Amino acid sequence: MRNEGKERKMLKKSQTEILSLFRKDILLKSSILKISKKSGKAYQRTYDSVKELEKKKILKIEKIGNTNLVSLLLTRESILHLSFLDEQEAMQKKLLSFDKIAGLKEISHYLIVVTGSYAKGTQSKSSDLDLIIAIPDNEKAIEIQKLVENLTLTFYPKIHLYVFNNKDILEMLLDKKENYGKEIFRHHIILKNAYIYYEILKEAIENGFKG
């Protein structure tokens, strides 16, 4: 884990800004020119940053027709940096409920995700907080559900809890029908262990998930 912290620091600000574009649109395939326009950076600076990220096996450049398209590689390196950015974003929200949930030691090793109105930024004072906890496949969701409901009983806003096994989220992503897994993909704030989300997403993409 100490080495992972050092690896995070290796990214320059311009590289982090480009990676953030792909974090917001994981399936994005774009030319360097379009990336330059989206990031508001000069083309040459963007080109250099993309090439550096390619060397780090974070981005991939492939020629399709007459255009070089850039896409995200979900490697250990990219997942490390993406996870850091996700959890940093959650902390910047400065919501007490986020800190309290992320600080629950009983669930500290699980993927913890907020979705729904809080993830969309459309919440009101009366909105429940839709909370997702993803647990290993060999653990029982009903037991974790009861545990977390008791732990968060007095939390405000009121917690609307969903507990899934990791494989359940994977199956929902791969299902062609609309479901809660697709909602998590589209709108989420990751409070804890974001790397688990990206590992599930990587497997889904490898098995044909296209958003």
C-alpha positions as CSV (number, residue, x, y, z in Angstrom):
1,M,0.0,0.0,0.0
2,R,2.9,2.4,0.7
3,N,4.2,1.9,-2.9
4,E,0.7,2.6,-4.2
5,G,0.8,6.1,-2.7
6,K,4.1,6.8,-4.5
7,E,2.7,5.6,-7.8
8,R,-0.2,8.1,-7.4
9,K,2.2,11.0,-7.1
10,M,3.8,10.1,-10.5
11,L,0.9,11.6,-12.4
12,K,1.3,15.2,-13.4
13,K,-1.6,17.6,-13.1
14,S,-2.2,17.6,-16.9
15,Q,-2.3,13.8,-16.9
16,T,-4.7,13.7,-14.0
17,E,-7.0,16.1,-15.8
18,I,-7.0,13.9,-18.8
19,L,-7.6,10.8,-16.7
20,S,-10.5,12.6,-15.1
21,L,-12.2,12.9,-18.5
22,F,-12.1,9.1,-18.8
23,R,-13.2,8.6,-15.2
24,K,-16.4,10.5,-16.0
25,D,-16.9,8.5,-19.2
26,I,-15.2,5.1,-18.8
27,L,-16.1,3.9,-22.3
28,L,-14.9,7.1,-24.0
29,K,-13.0,6.8,-27.3
30,S,-11.7,10.1,-28.5
31,S,-9.1,11.7,-30.7
32,I,-6.3,13.7,-29.0
33,L,-7.7,16.8,-30.6
34,K,-11.1,16.3,-29.0
35,I,-9.4,15.6,-25.7
36,S,-7.5,18.8,-26.0
37,K,-10.7,20.8,-26.6
38,K,-12.5,19.1,-23.7
39,S,-9.7,19.7,-21.3
40,G,-9.0,23.2,-22.5
41,K,-5.3,22.5,-22.9
42,A,-3.0,23.1,-25.9
43,Y,-2.8,20.3,-28.4
44,Q,0.9,19.6,-27.9
45,R,0.6,19.5,-24.1
46,T,-2.4,17.2,-24.4
47,Y,-0.5,15.0,-26.9
48,D,2.5,14.7,-24.6
49,S,0.3,13.8,-21.6
50,V,-1.6,11.2,-23.5
51,K,1.6,9.6,-24.7
52,E,3.0,9.5,-21.2
53,L,-0.2,7.9,-19.9
54,E,0.1,5.4,-22.8
55,K,3.6,4.5,-21.5
56,K,2.2,4.0,-18.0
57,K,-0.4,1.6,-19.5
58,I,-3.2,3.8,-18.4
59,L,-4.5,4.9,-21.8
60,K,-4.4,3.1,-25.1
61,I,-4.0,4.6,-28.6
62,E,-5.3,2.7,-31.6
63,K,-5.7,3.6,-35.2
64,I,-9.2,3.3,-36.5
65,G,-9.5,4.3,-40.1
66,N,-7.5,7.6,-40.5
67,T,-7.9,8.5,-36.8
68,N,-5.9,7.7,-33.7
69,L,-8.5,7.1,-30.9
70,V,-7.6,7.2,-27.3
71,S,-9.3,4.9,-24.7
72,L,-8.9,3.9,-21.1
73,L,-7.1,0.7,-20.1
74,L,-8.4,-0.8,-16.9
75,T,-5.0,-2.0,-15.7
76,R,-3.7,-2.1,-12.1
77,E,-2.1,1.3,-12.7
78,S,-5.2,3.0,-14.0
79,I,-7.4,1.5,-11.4
80,L,-5.1,2.7,-8.7
81,H,-5.3,6.3,-9.9
82,L,-9.0,6.2,-10.7
83,S,-9.8,4.9,-7.3
84,F,-7.8,7.7,-5.6
85,L,-9.7,10.3,-7.7
86,D,-13.1,8.8,-6.8
87,E,-12.5,8.7,-3.1
88,Q,-10.9,12.2,-3.2
89,E,-14.1,13.5,-4.9
90,A,-16.3,12.0,-2.2
91,M,-14.2,13.7,0.5
92,Q,-14.6,17.0,-1.3
93,K,-18.4,16.8,-1.0
94,K,-17.9,17.5,2.7
95,L,-21.1,15.8,3.7
96,L,-21.1,14.6,7.3
97,S,-23.1,11.5,6.4
98,F,-20.5,10.4,3.8
99,D,-17.8,10.6,6.5
100,K,-19.8,8.7,9.0
101,I,-20.6,5.9,6.6
102,A,-17.0,5.6,5.3
103,G,-15.8,5.5,8.9
104,L,-17.9,2.5,9.9
105,K,-15.1,-0.1,10.6
106,E,-17.6,-3.0,10.3
107,I,-17.9,-2.4,6.6
108,S,-14.5,-0.7,5.9
109,H,-13.4,-3.6,3.6
110,Y,-16.4,-3.4,1.3
111,L,-17.2,-1.3,-1.8
112,I,-19.4,1.5,-0.5
113,V,-21.3,3.6,-3.1
114,V,-23.8,6.4,-3.0
115,T,-26.2,6.6,-5.9
116,G,-29.6,8.2,-6.6
117,S,-30.3,11.9,-6.1
118,Y,-27.2,12.5,-4.0
119,A,-25.0,11.2,-6.8
120,K,-26.9,13.2,-9.4
121,G,-26.8,16.4,-7.2
122,T,-30.6,16.7,-7.3
123,Q,-31.3,15.8,-3.6
124,S,-33.6,17.9,-1.4
125,K,-33.9,18.1,2.4
126,S,-36.4,15.2,2.3
127,S,-34.3,12.9,0.1
128,D,-33.2,9.5,1.4
129,L,-29.6,8.6,0.7
130,D,-29.4,5.6,-1.6
131,L,-26.4,3.5,-0.3
132,I,-24.9,0.5,-2.1
133,I,-22.7,-2.0,-0.3
134,A,-21.0,-4.7,-2.5
135,I,-19.7,-7.7,-0.6
136,P,-17.7,-10.8,-1.6
137,D,-19.7,-13.6,-3.2
138,N,-19.2,-15.9,-0.2
139,E,-20.9,-13.6,2.3
140,K,-24.6,-13.3,2.9
141,A,-26.2,-10.0,1.9
142,I,-29.1,-10.3,4.4
143,E,-26.6,-10.4,7.3
144,I,-24.8,-7.3,6.2
145,Q,-28.1,-5.6,5.4
146,K,-29.3,-6.0,9.0
147,L,-25.9,-5.0,10.4
148,V,-25.7,-1.8,8.5
149,E,-29.4,-0.9,9.0
150,N,-28.7,-1.0,12.8
151,L,-25.5,1.0,12.5
152,T,-27.1,3.7,10.5
153,L,-30.5,3.9,12.2
154,T,-30.0,7.4,13.5
155,F,-28.1,8.8,10.5
156,Y,-29.4,11.8,8.6
157,P,-30.4,11.8,5.8
158,K,-32.2,8.5,6.2
159,I,-30.3,5.6,4.6
160,H,-32.0,3.6,1.8
161,L,-29.8,0.6,1.8
162,Y,-29.0,-2.0,-0.9
163,V,-26.6,-4.8,-0.4
164,F,-25.4,-6.9,-3.3
165,N,-22.8,-9.6,-3.8
166,N,-20.1,-8.5,-6.3
167,K,-21.3,-11.1,-8.8
168,D,-24.8,-9.7,-8.7
169,I,-23.6,-6.3,-9.8
170,L,-21.6,-7.9,-12.6
171,E,-24.7,-9.8,-13.8
172,M,-26.8,-6.7,-13.7
173,L,-24.2,-4.8,-15.8
174,L,-24.2,-7.7,-18.4
175,D,-28.0,-8.0,-18.5
176,K,-29.5,-6.2,-21.5
177,K,-32.5,-5.0,-19.5
178,E,-32.5,-1.8,-17.4
179,N,-31.6,-2.5,-13.8
180,Y,-30.0,-1.1,-10.7
181,G,-26.5,-2.0,-11.8
182,K,-26.9,0.3,-14.8
183,E,-28.0,3.1,-12.4
184,I,-24.9,2.5,-10.3
185,F,-22.7,2.8,-13.5
186,R,-24.3,6.0,-14.6
187,H,-24.6,7.8,-11.3
188,H,-22.3,7.1,-8.4
189,I,-20.1,8.6,-5.7
190,I,-17.7,6.0,-4.3
191,L,-17.0,6.4,-0.6
192,K,-14.7,3.4,0.0
193,N,-12.7,0.8,-1.9
194,A,-13.3,2.1,-5.4
195,Y,-10.9,-0.4,-6.8
196,I,-13.5,-3.1,-6.3
197,Y,-15.9,-1.2,-8.5
198,Y,-13.4,-0.9,-11.3
199,E,-12.5,-4.6,-11.1
200,I,-16.2,-5.5,-11.5
201,L,-16.5,-3.0,-14.3
202,K,-13.4,-4.3,-16.0
203,E,-14.8,-7.9,-16.0
204,A,-18.1,-6.6,-17.3
205,I,-16.4,-4.7,-20.2
206,E,-14.3,-7.8,-21.0
207,N,-17.6,-9.7,-21.3
208,G,-19.3,-7.3,-23.6
209,F,-20.7,-4.5,-21.4
210,K,-21.1,-1.3,-23.5
211,G,-22.9,1.0,-21.1
